Amino acid sequence: MHNICMWITRKYEKTLKSIFSQFPTVVLTGARQVGKTALVRRVFPSAQYISLDIPSVAAQAENNPESSSG
């Protein structure tokens, strides 16, 4: 069996790049399992991101938003 990786270009890739060029931080929200993480990793392969799916990370972001860990 072959491991085939296919990417479908998303409508908002250019918009996401444009917004990121204007703001140092971008929040991408949406329904579960629609490809948000895949999109960010594809458009910004070297960028750092924080997932708030882990309750302890979400709580830390809410209680101490200036913290750089995550």
Phi, psi and omega in degrees: 000139181263144177268100183258126178250117181240137178240130175260121181300131182268148182302326188260013180299312180294320179297317180298316178297318180296315179296317181295330178290341182260337184229140182287340181226136179231135176253126179247116181239162178165181181298159178292147171063032178255355176106022180298311180295317178300319179297313180297316179296325180287314184284324182232073186298335182255002182282152174271145175218158180236127176265130179265015177291335179274118185307322181292325178289319178298318179295319178297318179297322179287319184277332183215073186296342181273356179295139182266356180273158178162000000 
